[in-house]
Amino acid sequence: FPAFFTRRCGEILIVSEVHGEDRLRPKDEIIAINGQPLRFYTETLKKRGFYSDQNDRQIWTGFLKMADQITVRRNGQTWDIPLRRCQDRNIKNE
């Protein structure tokens, strides 16, 4: 499960909820994924991967799960945050 949730607003993602992630806060702005602005993904995929034409209802979780880093802006300052990989929670039945 992601440690945070987002909502798209224009050309950025706004962090809406944070769970167990101490590097992000609600209202932080994600301005890039893997060094690319969100515009790169929306123009490349033509909204096929986002499940909604309404920006604020688009689902970005899949991109964030695959990302190695995000660029975050808070109070006018920006920094890159490497993302942690979720551990495989599959249980093997024997």
Secondary structure as the mmCIF struct_conf table of DSSP 4:
data_model
#
loop_
_struct_conf.conf_type_id
_struct_conf.id
_struct_conf.beg_label_comp_id
_struct_conf.beg_label_asym_id
_struct_conf.beg_label_seq_id
_struct_conf.end_label_comp_id
_struct_conf.end_label_asym_id
_struct_conf.end_label_seq_id
BEND BEND1 ALA A 3 ALA A 3
STRN STRN1 PHE A 4 CYS A 9
TURN_TY1_P TURN_TY1_P1 GLY A 10 GLU A 11
STRN STRN2 ILE A 12 VAL A 18
BEND BEND2 HIS A 19 GLY A 20
TURN_TY1_P TURN_TY1_P2 ASP A 22 ARG A 23
TURN_TY1_P TURN_TY1_P3 PRO A 26 LYS A 27
STRN STRN3 GLU A 29 ILE A 33
TURN_TY1_P TURN_TY1_P4 ASN A 34 GLY A 35
STRN STRN4 GLN A 36 PRO A 37
HELX_RH_AL_P HELX_RH_AL_P1 LEU A 38 LEU A 45
TURN_TY1_P TURN_TY1_P5 LYS A 46 GLY A 49
BEND BEND3 PHE A 50 TYR A 51
BEND BEND4 ASP A 53 GLN A 54
HELX_RH_3T_P HELX_RH_3T_P1 ASN A 55 ARG A 57
HELX_RH_AL_P HELX_RH_AL_P2 THR A 61 MET A 66
BEND BEND5 ASP A 68 ASP A 68
STRN STRN5 GLN A 69 ARG A 74
TURN_TY1_P TURN_TY1_P6 ASN A 75 GLY A 76
STRN STRN6 GLN A 77 PRO A 82
HELX_LH_PP_P HELX_LH_PP_P1 LEU A 83 ASP A 88
#
